[in-house]
């Protein structure tokens, strides 16, 4: 079944998705719209694609197109707040990459209600972490504890307001430094572009308030490392992902974009593997 897709956000993840669709590696998807608040980013991306999707002047162009089946958000947590409900109310499915936006419980509840009301679906790819299938399965039983430890090069974390407000200096760091230890709900607000994985893990498991997140700046790292420990009735689940970041976006793991491509491909496959 052909799937007509629009992408909001033409950064690293949006570009990877657009190219995957254009090359035919994302299943039976066809890219028909691109939108970014910076039009030049959309124009730059279109030049790299054979299919030449239309460039939206505003998100309303996408809402108005009845042929669009799925809108993919790959912009920011703010973009989820701005567009998610309108996408669903325009009778389109939604894929969310900036899942940290759902640390806002009111927004999450509203999105769920809009999806139910309009008989639409919201897809959240597993992102840059491993084991989400296992966490979802374990949650059917009982999970007692979930810990996510994210370690990144200092340069991937130093830009954030959380770091600036607390006067944390990550320059010339000689050894690993723990810069955050607390619940996932606070982590995704403090580091909105770095630990969306914490929100995904929380939604799959025991929630944003019970999931513990530790963030470490490690000067020896060249990769983004996510370690998950889950303990519950089914036993113990431990996963470690050592991900290469995008060359032009140290904040984002390449695996996050690939997980979105895989999710998109799943939608047009008759046989699906995993929960």
VOBA-1610 file (N, C-alpha, C; in pm, whole numbers, padded with zeros to 5 digits, always signed):
BEGIN
Unk+00084-00120+00000Unk+00000+00000+00000Unk+00088+00124+00000Unk+00062+00213-00094Unk+00140+00337-00104Unk+00104+00430+00011Unk+00207+00488+00072Unk+00190+00576+00187Unk+00242+00714+00150Unk+00155+00815+00156Unk+00194+00950+00120Unk+00237+01025+00246Unk+00359+01077+00242Unk+00425+01127+00363Unk+00464+01273+00350Unk+00453+01345+00463Unk+00505+01481+00475Unk+00603+01485+00591Unk+00708+01563+00578Unk+00808+01576+00684Unk+00813+01721+00732Unk+00803+01738+00864Unk+00819+01869+00926Unk+00954+01871+00997Unk+01045+01952+00946Unk+01179+01959+01003Unk+01281+01898+00908Unk+01368+01978+00852Unk+01463+01931+00749Unk+01607+01933+00800Unk+01624+01897+00926Unk+01758+01885+00983Unk+01818+01749+00952Unk+01903+01700+01041Unk+01976+01575+01018Unk+01882+01456+01001Unk+01784+01442+01093Unk+01693+01327+01086Unk+01597+01341+00969Unk+01541+01459+00950Unk+01450+01481+00838Unk+01517+01456+00704Unk+01642+01496+00692Unk+01716+01475+00568Unk+01741+01326+00543Unk+01778+01253+00648Unk+01801+01109+00634Unk+01673+01038+00593Unk+01563+01076+00654Unk+01433+01016+00620Unk+01395+01046+00475Unk+01409+01170+00436Unk+01373+01211+00300Unk+01455+01135+00196Unk+01584+01122+00221Unk+01670+01050+00128Unk+01635+00901+00122Unk+01600+00843+00239Unk+01563+00701+00243Unk+01436+00676+00164Unk+01339+00765+00179Unk+01214+00752+00102Unk+01243+00768-00046Unk+01326+00865-00079Unk+01358+00894-00218Unk+01428+00775-00286Unk+01508+00700-00209Unk+01582+00587-00264Unk+01500+00457-00261Unk+01381+00463-00200Unk+01295+00346-00196Unk+01330+00244-00089Unk+01406+00285+00014Unk+01443+00191+00121Unk+01353+00204+00244Unk+01251+00287+00235Unk+01159+00306+00347Unk+01021+00247+00318Unk+01019+00135+00246Unk+00892+00072+00215Unk+00819+00144+00102Unk+00688+00131+00104Unk+00604+00190-00002Unk+00565+00334+00028Unk+00662+00411+00075Unk+00636+00551+00110Unk+00672+00643-00005Unk+00593+00749-00018Unk+00620+00852-00118Unk+00618+00988-00049Unk+00726+01061-00061Unk+00738+01193+00003Unk+00672+01299-00084Unk+00570+01366-00030Unk+00497+01465-00109Unk+00513+01609-00059Unk+00551+01625+00070Unk+00567+01759+00125Unk+00690+01766+00216Unk+00755+01882+00216Unk+00857+01916+00313Unk+00821+02051+00375Unk+00847+02065+00505Unk+00824+02194+00569Unk+00928+02217+00677Unk+00984+02337+00677Unk+01074+02381+00782Unk+01052+02530+00799Unk+01063+02578+00923Unk+01042+02722+00944Unk+01148+02803+00871Unk+01260+02739+00842Unk+01362+02800+00755Unk+01343+02741+00615Unk+01282+02816+00529Unk+01250+02765+00395Unk+01376+02723+00318Unk+01487+02790+00345Unk+01609+02757+00273Unk+01654+02613+00299Unk+01622+02560+00419Unk+01659+02422+00450Unk+01575+02325+00368Unk+01447+02357+00349Unk+01361+02275+00263Unk+01410+02279+00119Unk+01444+02398+00072Unk+01490+02414-00066Unk+01621+02339-00089Unk+01710+02343+00008Unk+01837+02274-00003Unk+01817+02122-00010Unk+01723+02073+00071Unk+01696+01929+00073Unk+01630+01882-00056Unk+01535+01959-00107Unk+01466+01922-00231Unk+01565+01902-00346Unk+01668+01984-00350Unk+01767+01976-00458Unk+01842+01842-00456Unk+01842+01775-00340Unk+01913+01647-00327Unk+01825+01527-00360Unk+01695+01553-00385Unk+01600+01445-00405Unk+01554+01435-00550Unk+01533+01313-00595Unk+01483+01291-00731Unk+01333+01318-00741Unk+01260+01289-00632Unk+01114+01297-00636Unk+01059+01439-00635Unk+01138+01534-00589Unk+01100+01676-00584Unk+00965+01699-00515Unk+00958+01671-00384Unk+00834+01698-00310Unk+00807+01849-00306Unk+00683+01882-00277Unk+00645+02023-00267Unk+00697+02082-00136Unk+00725+02210-00138Unk+00769+02280-00017Unk+00651+02359+00038Unk+00616+02331+00161Unk+00501+02398+00224Unk+00541+02538+00271Unk+00456+02634+00243Unk+00479+02769+00294Unk+00446+02776+00442Unk+00354+02690+00483Unk+00315+02678+00624Unk+00262+02536+00645Unk+00255+02494+00770Unk+00208+02359+00800Unk+00063+02338+00753Unk-00011+02446+00742Unk-00151+02436+00697Unk-00162+02379+00555Unk-00058+02397+00474Unk-00057+02337+00340Unk-00066+02185+00349Unk+00002+02131+00448Unk+00004+01985+00468Unk-00131+01939+00523Unk-00184+02012+00620Unk-00314+01973+00677Unk-00422+01967+00570Unk-00414+02060+00476Unk-00519+02072+00374Unk-00513+01963+00266Unk-00401+01895+00256Unk-00384+01792+00153Unk-00444+01660+00202Unk-00558+01624+00149Unk-00628+01503+00193Unk-00556+01374+00152Unk-00461+01384+00061Unk-00388+01265+00017Unk-00278+01223+00115Unk-00237+01313+00202Unk-00130+01283+00297Unk-00180+01185+00403Unk-00108+01074+00419Unk-00145+00972+00518Unk-00072+00991+00650Unk+00053+01034+00642Unk+00140+01038+00760Unk+00226+01163+00758Unk+00233+01231+00875Unk+00322+01345+00892Unk+00429+01306+00993Unk+00554+01329+00956Unk+00666+01296+01044Unk+00724+01424+01101Unk+00725+01434+01234Unk+00788+01548+01302Unk+00934+01511+01327Unk+01026+01591+01274Unk+01169+01568+01298Unk+01236+01702+01323Unk+01168+01787+01399Unk+01215+01924+01419Unk+01260+01952+01563Unk+01166+01948+01656Unk+01196+01984+01794Unk+01077+01953+01883Unk+01099+01957+02013Unk+00988+01938+02106Unk+00884+02047+02088Unk+00928+02169+02060Unk+00835+02279+02037Unk+00747+02250+01917Unk+00803+02190+01814Unk+00726+02157+01694Unk+00615+02057+01727Unk+00642+01963+01816Unk+00538+01867+01858Unk+00423+01942+01921Unk+00455+02038+02008Unk+00352+02118+02074Unk+00271+02197+01972Unk+00338+02249+01871Unk+00274+02337+01774Unk+00189+02262+01671Unk+00232+02143+01630Unk+00170+02079+01514Unk+00096+01947+01541Unk+00127+01878+01649Unk+00075+01742+01669Unk-00077+01734+01665Unk-00144+01820+01738Unk-00291+01813+01744Unk-00354+01849+01611Unk-00299+01949+01543Unk-00353+01987+01412Unk-00334+01876+01309Unk-00222+01805+01316Unk-00199+01693+01225Unk-00306+01587+01246Unk-00328+01549+01369Unk-00427+01446+01400Unk-00569+01491+01366Unk-00598+01616+01395Unk-00733+01668+01365Unk-00758+01685+01215Unk-00649+01684+01137Unk-00665+01689+00990Unk-00671+01548+00932Unk-00693+01450+01021Unk-00715+01310+00981Unk-00589+01245+00921Unk-00474+01274+00983Unk-00350+01215+00938Unk-00280+01147+01056Unk-00208+01039+01027Unk-00126+00976+01129Unk-00004+01062+01155Unk+00061+01037+01268Unk+00174+01120+01310Unk+00288+01034+01361Unk+00409+01065+01318Unk+00529+01003+01375Unk+00607+01111+01449Unk+00642+01084+01573Unk+00709+01183+01657Unk+00853+01139+01686Unk+00948+01224+01650Unk+01087+01199+01683Unk+01128+01271+01811Unk+01077+01392+01832Unk+01112+01470+01952Unk+01019+01431+02066Unk+01026+01305+02104Unk+00929+01248+02197Unk+00941+01307+02337Unk+01050+01378+02364Unk+01064+01446+02493Unk+00953+01546+02519Unk+00886+01590+02413Unk+00772+01682+02429Unk+00664+01621+02516Unk+00658+01488+02518Unk+00554+01420+02594Unk+00585+01412+02743Unk+00692+01480+02786Unk+00712+01498+02931Unk+00604+01591+02985Unk+00541+01664+02895Unk+00424+01746+02929Unk+00302+01655+02927Unk+00257+01615+03044Unk+00149+01518+03054Unk+00020+01568+02990Unk-00004+01698+03000Unk-00124+01755+02940Unk-00121+01739+02788Unk-00005+01764+02728Unk+00010+01748+02584Unk-00009+01602+02544Unk+00052+01511+02618Unk+00039+01369+02588Unk-00106+01325+02594Unk-00177+01368+02696Unk-00318+01332+02709Unk-00401+01388+02592Unk-00370+01511+02553Unk-00443+01574+02442Unk-00416+01501+02311Unk-00293+01460+02290Unk-00257+01386+02168Unk-00328+01252+02165Unk-00333+01185+02278Unk-00404+01056+02284Unk-00553+01073+02253Unk-00613+01176+02309Unk-00755+01201+02285Unk-00782+01235+02139Unk-00695+01318+02079Unk-00713+01356+01939Unk-00696+01236+01847Unk-00600+01148+01880Unk-00579+01028+01799Unk-00701+00937+01807Unk-00753+00918+01927Unk-00872+00834+01945Unk-00993+00892+01872Unk-01014+01022+01891Unk-01129+01089+01831Unk-01128+01080+01679Unk-01009+01095+01619Unk-00997+01098+01474Unk-00960+00962+01414Unk-00953+00860+01502Unk-00916+00725+01460Unk-00782+00726+01385Unk-00687+00797+01443Unk-00553+00808+01387Unk-00453+00737+01479Unk-00331+00718+01430Unk-00227+00654+01509Unk-00107+00747+01526Unk-00039+00731+01640Unk+00083+00806+01668Unk+00198+00706+01682Unk+00301+00723+01602Unk+00414+00631+01603Unk+00534+00697+01669Unk+00598+00622+01759Unk+00719+00670+01826Unk+00830+00567+01801Unk+00922+00595+01712Unk+01033+00501+01686Unk+01118+00480+01811Unk+01191+00370+01815Unk+01273+00339+01932Unk+01390+00435+01948Unk+01429+00502+01838Unk+01533+00603+01849Unk+01672+00545+01861Unk+01753+00607+01947Unk+01895+00572+01956Unk+01925+00465+02060Unk+01822+00402+02115Unk+01845+00301+02218Unk+01799+00163+02172Unk+01843+00062+02246Unk+01809-00077+02216Unk+01716-00131+02323Unk+01640-00236+02289Unk+01564-00309+02389Unk+01423-00261+02417Unk+01370-00169+02337Unk+01235-00118+02362Unk+01131-00230+02355Unk+01148-00323+02261Unk+01057-00438+02254Unk+01056-00514+02386Unk+01176-00537+02441Unk+01187-00609+02568Unk+01125-00534+02684Unk+01143-00403+02687Unk+01086-00321+02794Unk+00933-00324+02787Unk+00879-00313+02667Unk+00732-00318+02650Unk+00677-00452+02697Unk+00749-00559+02664Unk+00704-00692+02706Unk+00713-00706+02857Unk+00825-00661+02915Unk+00844-00670+03060Unk+00739-00591+03137Unk+00694-00480+03077Unk+00595-00394+03143Unk+00459-00460+03156Unk+00434-00563+03074Unk+00309-00638+03087Unk+00306-00710+03220Unk+00424-00753+03265Unk+00437-00812+03398Unk+00451-00699+03499Unk+00567-00690+03560Unk+00592-00579+03653Unk+00739-00541+03647Unk+00763-00411+03628Unk+00899-00359+03629Unk+00920-00282+03760Unk+01028-00314+03828Unk+01057-00247+03955Unk+01146-00124+03937Unk+01239-00134+03842Unk+01338-00026+03830Unk+01388-00013+03688Unk+01405+00112+03642Unk+01463+00139+03510Unk+01566+00252+03526Unk+01687+00225+03478Unk+01793+00327+03482Unk+01852+00343+03342Unk+01856+00465+03295Unk+01921+00498+03168Unk+02043+00584+03198Unk+02160+00538+03156Unk+02281+00618+03168Unk+02327+00657+03029Unk+02324+00785+03002Unk+02365+00838+02872Unk+02498+00910+02888Unk+02597+00868+02809Unk+02729+00930+02812Unk+02759+00986+02672Unk+02802+01112+02669Unk+02831+01176+02541Unk+02957+01260+02553Unk+03019+01292+02439Unk+03131+01386+02441Unk+03084+01520+02495Unk+03169+01592+02569Unk+03128+01721+02627Unk+03068+01817+02526Unk+03120+01818+02404Unk+03070+01911+02302Unk+02924+01887+02267Unk+02877+01766+02288Unk+02738+01733+02255Unk+02642+01777+02365Unk+02696+01818+02479Unk+02612+01856+02593Unk+02632+02000+02638Unk+02743+02060+02601Unk+02781+02191+02656Unk+02690+02306+02614Unk+02613+02287+02504Unk+02532+02396+02449Unk+02408+02427+02531Unk+02363+02334+02616Unk+02231+02342+02679Unk+02216+02449+02785Unk+02091+02497+02799Unk+02060+02598+02901Unk+02083+02542+03042Unk+02056+02414+03061Unk+02078+02351+03192Unk+02223+02368+03235Unk+02315+02347+03141Unk+02458+02360+03170Unk+02494+02506+03200Unk+02441+02597+03119Unk+02472+02738+03134Unk+02419+02794+03266Unk+02295+02761+03299Unk+02233+02815+03419Unk+02304+02769+03546Unk+02362+02652+03543Unk+02431+02598+03661Unk+02580+02625+03660Unk+02623+02696+03559Unk+02764+02733+03551Unk+02858+02613+03540Unk+02811+02507+03476Unk+02893+02387+03461Unk+02989+02406+03344Unk+03115+02394+03370Unk+03218+02413+03267Unk+03267+02277+03217Unk+03237+02248+03092Unk+03278+02120+03034Unk+03400+02132+02944Unk+03455+02253+02937Unk+03575+02272+02856Unk+03697+02214+02928Unk+03786+02157+02852Unk+03910+02100+02906Unk+03885+01992+03012Unk+03772+01923+02997Unk+03738+01815+03089Unk+03838+01700+03071Unk+03890+01649+03181Unk+03992+01544+03174Unk+03936+01405+03202Unk+03825+01398+03274Unk+03767+01268+03308Unk+03615+01278+03305Unk+03545+01164+03302Unk+03399+01168+03296Unk+03339+01246+03412Unk+03231+01321+03382Unk+03165+01399+03486Unk+03014+01378+03480Unk+02957+01339+03590Unk+02811+01324+03599Unk+02750+01463+03609Unk+02665+01497+03512Unk+02608+01632+03511Unk+02457+01632+03540Unk+02396+01512+03541Unk+02254+01503+03575Unk+02224+01366+03632Unk+02142+01363+03734Unk+02095+01237+03792Unk+01957+01264+03851Unk+01854+01214+03782Unk+01719+01241+03829Unk+01615+01173+03741Unk+01487+01206+03761Unk+01380+01143+03683Unk+01381+01186+03537Unk+01331+01099+03452Unk+01330+01126+03308Unk+01252+01252+03273Unk+01146+01281+03347Unk+01065+01400+03316Unk+01151+01527+03323Unk+01240+01534+03421Unk+01327+01650+03433Unk+01441+01644+03331Unk+01487+01524+03300Unk+01599+01509+03207Unk+01564+01559+03068Unk+01446+01524+03019Unk+01410+01562+02881Unk+01380+01711+02870Unk+01346+01774+02980Unk+01328+01918+02979Unk+01462+01991+02987Unk+01555+01932+03064Unk+01687+01993+03080Unk+01773+01979+02955Unk+01756+01866+02884Unk+01836+01837+02764Unk+01742+01798+02650Unk+01663+01892+02598Unk+01558+01861+02501Unk+01605+01801+02369Unk+01732+01823+02333Unk+01780+01769+02206Unk+01873+01650+02222Unk+01897+01610+02346Unk+01997+01505+02371Unk+01941+01376+02428Unk+01833+01382+02502Unk+01784+01260+02569Unk+01636+01235+02543Unk+01592+01253+02419Unk+01458+01212+02382Unk+01439+01062+02409Unk+01549+00989+02406Unk+01544+00845+02433Unk+01490+00816+02572Unk+01512+00908+02666Unk+01462+00888+02802Unk+01310+00886+02804Unk+01249+00971+02721Unk+01103+00974+02714Unk+01049+00848+02649Unk+01115+00803+02542Unk+01073+00681+02474Unk+01079+00562+02569Unk+01189+00550+02639Unk+01207+00442+02737Unk+01101+00449+02846Unk+01072+00568+02892Unk+00974+00586+03000Unk+00833+00548+02957Unk+00796+00589+02836Unk+00662+00559+02786Unk+00645+00409+02761Unk+00755+00341+02729Unk+00750+00196+02707Unk+00748+00120+02839Unk+00798+00183+02946Unk+00814+00114+03073Unk+00730+00166+03187Unk+00794+00231+03284Unk+00726+00265+03410Unk+00698+00415+03426Unk+00712+00490+03318Unk+00673+00631+03325Unk+00790+00726+03348Unk+00765+00852+03322Unk+00868+00955+03326Unk+00914+00992+03466Unk+00831+00966+03566Unk+00869+01003+03702Unk+00944+00892+03774Unk+00926+00767+03730Unk+00991+00654+03795Unk+01119+00610+03724Unk+01137+00651+03600Unk+01257+00615+03524Unk+01370+00710+03563Unk+01482+00652+03606Unk+01597+00732+03649Unk+01692+00752+03531Unk+01741+00875+03517Unk+01832+00908+03408Unk+01960+00969+03464Unk+02072+00916+03417Unk+02204+00970+03452Unk+02270+01016+03322Unk+02321+01139+03321Unk+02386+01193+03202Unk+02531+01227+03236Unk+02622+01173+03155Unk+02765+01188+03181Unk+02834+01251+03062Unk+02916+01351+03089Unk+03003+01410+02987Unk+03138+01340+02997Unk+03180+01275+02888Unk+03302+01195+02892Unk+03395+01240+02778Unk+03508+01304+02812Unk+03598+01358+02709Unk+03667+01252+02623Unk+03664+01127+02667Unk+03729+01020+02590Unk+03639+00960+02483Unk+03511+00995+02489Unk+03415+00936+02396Unk+03414+01005+02261Unk+03392+00926+02156Unk+03366+00978+02022Unk+03228+00931+01975Unk+03161+00855+02060Unk+03029+00803+02029Unk+02932+00840+02141Unk+02803+00834+02110Unk+02700+00855+02211Unk+02662+00718+02268Unk+02672+00703+02399Unk+02650+00573+02462Unk+02525+00577+02551Unk+02436+00481+02528Unk+02314+00470+02609Unk+02310+00330+02671Unk+02314+00325+02803Unk+02306+00198+02875Unk+02175+00192+02952Unk+02100+00084+02933Unk+01972+00067+03000Unk+01977-00055+03091Unk+01929-00038+03212Unk+01913-00151+03305Unk+01767-00154+03349Unk+01702-00266+03327Unk+01562-00284+03366Unk+01552-00408+03454Unk+01491-00392+03570Unk+01472-00506+03660Unk+01323-00521+03691Unk+01277-00644+03683Unk+01135-00668+03710Unk+01104-00815+03726Unk+00977-00847+03718Unk+00931-00984+03737Unk+00989-01081+03635Unk+01014-01033+03516Unk+01064-01120+03409Unk+01215-01139+03415Unk+01282-01066+03505Unk+01427-01076+03518Unk+01495-00943+03498Unk+01616-00947+03448Unk+01695-00826+03426Unk+01728-00810+03278Unk+01708-00690+03228Unk+01738-00657+03089Unk+01846-00550+03090Unk+01957-00577+03019Unk+02067-00480+03009Unk+02103-00461+02862Unk+02102-00338+02816Unk+02144-00309+02679Unk+02242-00192+02678Unk+02334-00195+02584Unk+02428-00085+02564Unk+02435-00053+02415Unk+02411+00071+02381Unk+02423+00116+02242Unk+02535+00220+02236Unk+02629+00198+02147Unk+02738+00294+02125Unk+02721+00348+01983Unk+02658+00462+01976Unk+02612+00514+01848Unk+02702+00623+01791Unk+02721+00617+01660Unk+02792+00724+01592Unk+02696+00841+01572Unk+02739+00962+01605Unk+02654+01080+01581Unk+02662+01124+01435Unk+02568+01207+01394Unk+02578+01270+01262Unk+02702+01360+01261Unk+02777+01363+01152Unk+02896+01448+01145Unk+02867+01595+01172Unk+02750+01642+01126Unk+02717+01784+01143Unk+02618+01809+01256Unk+02593+01707+01339Unk+02502+01723+01452Unk+02542+01626+01562Unk+02634+01670+01647Unk+02686+01584+01753Unk+02578+01544+01852Unk+02469+01619+01856Unk+02361+01591+01951Unk+02278+01470+01912Unk+02282+01433+01783Unk+02190+01331+01730Unk+02263+01207+01684Unk+02215+01090+01728Unk+02272+00963+01684Unk+02212+00922+01549Unk+02295+00869+01463Unk+02251+00823+01331Unk+02145+00714+01345Unk+02159+00629+01449Unk+02063+00521+01470Unk+01922+00574+01491Unk+01909+00692+01549Unk+01776+00752+01571Unk+01703+00771+01439Unk+01776+00820+01339Unk+01716+00840+01207Unk+01684+00707+01141Unk+01773+00610+01156Unk+01749+00479+01096Unk+01628+00410+01159Unk+01606+00432+01288Unk+01488+00373+01353Unk+01359+00430+01297Unk+01363+00557+01256Unk+01246+00619+01193Unk+01222+00559+01055Unk+01329+00535+00981Unk+01317+00472+00849Unk+01258+00332+00865Unk+01306+00259+00965Unk+01256+00123+00989Unk+01108+00126+01029Unk+01069+00220+01113Unk+00928+00233+01152Unk+00841+00260+01031Unk+00888+00347+00944Unk+00814+00380+00822Unk+00803+00257+00732Unk+00910+00182+00721Unk+00909+00062+00638Unk+00812-00043+00693Unk+00804-00051+00825Unk+00713-00148+00890Unk+00569-00128+00846Unk+00532-00003+00822Unk+00393+00030+00793Unk+00343-00032+00662Unk+00435-00066+00573Unk+00393-00120+00444Unk+00432-00267+00430Unk+00476-00330+00538Unk+00516-00470+00533Unk+00404-00561+00585Unk+00385-00673+00518Unk+00283-00769+00560Unk+00328-00849+00681Unk+00458-00873+00692Unk+00513-00947+00806Unk+00600-00854+00888Unk+00568-00838+01015Unk+00642-00747+01102Unk+00707-00827+01216Unk+00833-00800+01240Unk+00907-00873+01342Unk+00921-00785+01465Unk+00894-00841+01581Unk+00903-00765+01706Unk+00766-00724+01755Unk+00761-00675+01878Unk+00633-00643+01939Unk+00575-00515+01882
//
